[in-house]
């Protein structure tokens, strides 16, 4: 495995898989990796061939968080970078899923919480650890965690910095599914394959509404009326076939090149 800290992106069958790679430090993210993530996500989001995104870590660890050595940088540089990356991931316009093995701690957990869903392999460990470093967790990150697990569990995690196992993570809603060892990749592939067959229109609207936005009902009603997806969905159901939904996020969007439609690997190396 290449020891160079980097993020890599592979797109295949409608699913983009972004992998955190820093094996020497349990996939801890360096400042350049934090900076690279929003740009990488922006490029992927403009690709109409991508219908879902999976975030994972190389090997048997998701991410141990921020590279602690970088925390010696002056001021709140590292926090600013991590929050910017977190917000970019939360704003990604298509379904996102964190596939977690091993440690998912600190900034790694921050990114996992920013995903729409989290699937974990048995034995994974989760922790939100700013209290171990004297770091004030940002209000936006705290609110996102509270909305996911509730105020009591969020306080437990933030106050103590203690790690929790997959059983507790599942009970409190931090993860959505726990898989036996060796079955995570298969389940993630199976589930994301389902996501790619569903209506992006439904998914995009639901993602906005679930995040608390309340001013776009008329917009999404107009999108639904013009898309033809409802008619296609009903017709496909009656004909007992897979629907061919036409509405896509970012189709023809300006500001970023489309990636080739075939399976391909796009690496962004950072040090």
C-alpha positions, 0 to 999 in steps of 0.5 A, spaced: 500 500 500 502 506 498 504 510 504 503 517 501 497 520 505 491 521 500 484 521 498 482 516 492 476 516 489 473 510 484 467 511 481 463 504 478 456 502 477 453 509 479 457 509 486 463 513 488 467 510 493 472 515 497 477 512 501 481 515 506 489 512 506 494 514 511 496 507 513 502 509 517 497 513 522 491 509 522 488 513 516 489 520 520 487 526 516 493 531 514 491 538 513 492 537 505 487 531 506 482 536 509 483 541 504 482 536 498 476 533 501 471 539 499 474 539 492 474 532 491 466 532 493 465 538 488 467 534 482 464 528 484 457 531 485 457 534 478 458 527 475 451 525 473 453 518 473 454 518 480 448 516 484 451 515 491 457 516 495 461 511 500 466 514 504 471 509 507 478 508 510 483 503 507 485 497 510 481 495 517 481 502 520 476 508 518 480 513 521 483 515 527 481 523 526 486 528 525 493 528 524 495 530 531 501 533 529 498 538 525 494 540 531 500 544 533 498 549 527 496 556 530 489 558 532 483 554 529 486 552 522 485 544 523 478 545 526 476 550 520 479 545 515 475 539 518 468 543 519 469 545 512 470 538 510 464 536 514 460 541 511 461 539 504 460 532 506 453 533 509 451 538 503 453 532 498 446 532 494 446 525 493 445 519 498 452 518 502 454 512 506 460 511 511 462 504 511 466 503 518 471 498 520 476 499 526 477 505 529 472 511 527 474 517 532 475 524 532 475 527 525 473 520 522 467 520 527 466 527 525 466 525 517 461 519 519 456 523 522 456 528 516 454 522 512 447 520 511 447 513 513 453 509 517 454 501 516 459 498 521 463 492 521 462 488 528 468 490 532 468 497 530 469 503 535 467 510 535 469 516 539 468 524 539 474 526 542 475 533 543 475 533 551 481 529 550 485 535 547 482 541 550 478 543 543 471 546 543 467 542 538 464 547 533 456 548 534 454 546 527 458 539 529 455 539 535 448 540 533 449 535 527 451 529 533 445 531 537 440 531 531 443 524 530 443 521 537 440 525 542 442 530 547 444 525 552 448 521 548 452 527 545 453 529 551 456 522 554 461 522 547 463 529 548 464 530 555 468 523 556 471 522 549 470 515 551 469 510 545 463 505 544 462 499 541 458 497 535 452 494 539 451 501 543 452 505 537 447 501 534 442 502 540 443 510 540 442 511 532 450 512 531 450 507 526 444 504 522 447 497 521 452 492 524 455 487 519 459 480 521 466 480 520 467 480 512 460 482 510 461 489 510 463 490 503 458 485 500 452 489 504 454 496 502 455 494 495 448 491 495 445 497 499 448 502 494 446 498 488 438 499 491 440 506 492 442 507 484 435 504 482 431 509 486 428 516 484 434 521 485 428 526 485 425 523 491 432 522 495 434 529 494 428 532 496 428 527 502 435 529 504 433 537 504 427 536 508 430 531 513 436 536 514 431 541 517 429 545 510 422 548 510 422 553 504 422 548 498 416 545 498 414 549 492 420 548 488 420 540 489 413 540 487 415 543 481 421 539 480 416 533 481 411 535 476 416 537 470 420 530 471 415 525 469 418 520 475 412 519 478 409 517 471 415 512 470 415 509 477 407 508 477 408 505 470 414 501 471 410 498 478 404 496 473 409 493 468 413 489 473 420 492 471 425 497 474 423 504 473 428 508 469 427 515 472 430 521 468 431 526 474 438 527 476 442 531 481 447 536 477 445 534 470 448 539 465 451 543 472 456 548 470 462 549 474 465 542 474 467 537 468 463 531 468 468 524 469 468 519 464 461 514 464 465 508 465 468 505 471 475 509 473 479 511 478 481 518 480 486 519 485 488 525 489 494 524 492 496 529 498 501 529 503 
